[in-house]
């Protein structure tokens, strides 16, 4: 399209004038608008990423302060005089009630008193319970060394059950199927994410006498995320229609959130997308950008949450609905675009009105050129109002068109005459070339067949004489020797078989060289009957090779042919098929009516096998005399003789095959034979070979 515009610009004065006037508006304004759109989108992305990044920093600081508050509450308890007095008592009967009251006051979900070895002092568990020893927690180990410690830890269902069965129930959360999330075979989340703190308790001399361990369960802690959301997204900080959200994840599952599902229900148990999960939990990076959250796009910030072991066990999220931000940005850009377009359109209209006074006379010239190009040779510019150079050009152009019309009519007459004479000469030349090629082919074919026939007849005659002598002497030897010939009787039998084989080969040579001497009387026969007779004659070979035979006799027309010769052709094709399937296979024989231009003229017999097939390079030679693919056996005359027999009655044989996919021979015979004194040689125009078809 650009090339077409450039070509039009290079050949039209009118187009050049329009381009000079409109180029600054039509090119400059779109480029400017594109730059504004791109820079606006980039600026928008930077702005929202910066905002959500700062919101995430605020949420991180508040979450860290919440963890510190838990540690501060436990530290106040550890330093209290009341705890010291309770520990100093011999019976310590008042200690459990005091710890329970302190836990409730500090709003802790559990509070343990540990001895200096890290085991529960006031056992609510069996002494041999694995949960009684708390030293596997890093915060407890730090407190045992005298350091206050707090962190985030994940408690499994058994650990929560050991603390309080109600705590386990609070942590239990059904998982909600979420689009784009990593597949999870679990049906519910039974673990709990806790703020976990432990502080040393010392006596007046500063000696470690106990450790206080406590924690707050974050699963379902809506108060915490609502407070984070209220701090970060106060009224007026977001555009109308947007809303801020905060969420705490255990692994990739929302365990505390103010993201809403339908009807105001919190989206607890929903999961984050696989892309965010891999970015934050697997790679340990902070995500800042747009993400699909439950049911809408949010400008989102995610950061990994690590437990006291240093493992990434969850995520802290803040974000706000993107649609109002994007709508506000797009509205601003649309208004800016509208102003630019209005200015451009106004400038274009004024520029066109001014330019029209220059190129209006050229419009008629351009219209005339288009009409002539479309075939309206009588089109003319006609009179124009302009009397300047453009008007003179229009008049000269009309005169030139008139002269060209006269010359064109004369050239058309000459061209038509020349085309007619060339067509006549071409037709004559094609006819002559076709006749010459046909004569050349016929001559070559005749010479080849004559030479082969003469050579074959001579060879057959010369071979028959010594063969007859051998056979006669062999019979004399049998009579003279009598029982004395028993030691060499097997050798004599072999000589007899080989002489008989020589006689058969010579007979085939003579049949090929002098087919007329072997021709029988033709009669109208049912091809299906001949097929049945051929199968009876070859049944023993078919059974021995384990070949499955299927016959479909659908031909309804009789054919005019010598029955013995047709039987010879079919048996030759069946035997060839058997030899092509040494390991067994399927043989399909199908007869049907032969139709030419909708008229039934005879019958077609197909003999198809599932054997080795015929190589593509051999297809064109398969009917040539003495050509065979059976190395060491066969004379190469079977198919040649079959071809000559069928051609003699005006029929033809076709073959289709692919190497390794079997072969299919079709024999077409007419209901009324069309006798041919000199059948076409195999391999020439009468042979139809289809190397692209497989066996059927």
JOVEN-V428435 format. One record per run of one state. SS is the DSSP state (A for helix, B for strand, O for the rest). FROM is the first residue (numbers start at 0). TO is the last residue. If there is no record, write none. Layout:
ss: <SS | SS>
from: <FROM | FROM>
to: <TO | TO>
This chain:
ss: <O | A | O | A | O | A | O | A | O | A | O | B | O | B | O | B | O | A | O | B | O | A | O | A | O | B | O | B | O | B | O | B | O | A | O | B | O | B | O | B | O | A | O | B | O | B | O | A | O | B | O | B | O | B | O | A | O | A | O | A | O | B | O | A | O | B | O | B | O | A | O | B | O | B | O | A | O | A | O | B | O | B | O | B | O>
from: <0 | 1 | 11 | 12 | 26 | 27 | 78 | 80 | 88 | 94 | 106 | 109 | 114 | 118 | 120 | 132 | 133 | 137 | 144 | 148 | 155 | 156 | 163 | 164 | 171 | 172 | 174 | 187 | 189 | 191 | 202 | 207 | 217 | 221 | 232 | 243 | 250 | 252 | 257 | 259 | 260 | 261 | 264 | 265 | 266 | 270 | 271 | 273 | 282 | 286 | 293 | 295 | 306 | 311 | 321 | 322 | 373 | 388 | 513 | 514 | 518 | 522 | 525 | 526 | 544 | 546 | 553 | 558 | 561 | 562 | 580 | 584 | 596 | 598 | 609 | 615 | 619 | 637 | 648 | 651 | 657 | 662 | 670 | 687 | 690>
to: <0 | 10 | 11 | 25 | 26 | 77 | 79 | 87 | 93 | 105 | 108 | 113 | 117 | 119 | 131 | 132 | 136 | 143 | 147 | 154 | 155 | 162 | 163 | 170 | 171 | 173 | 186 | 188 | 190 | 201 | 206 | 216 | 220 | 231 | 242 | 249 | 251 | 256 | 258 | 259 | 260 | 263 | 264 | 265 | 269 | 270 | 272 | 281 | 285 | 292 | 294 | 305 | 310 | 320 | 321 | 372 | 387 | 512 | 513 | 517 | 521 | 524 | 525 | 543 | 545 | 552 | 557 | 560 | 561 | 579 | 583 | 595 | 597 | 608 | 614 | 618 | 636 | 647 | 650 | 656 | 661 | 669 | 686 | 689 | 695>
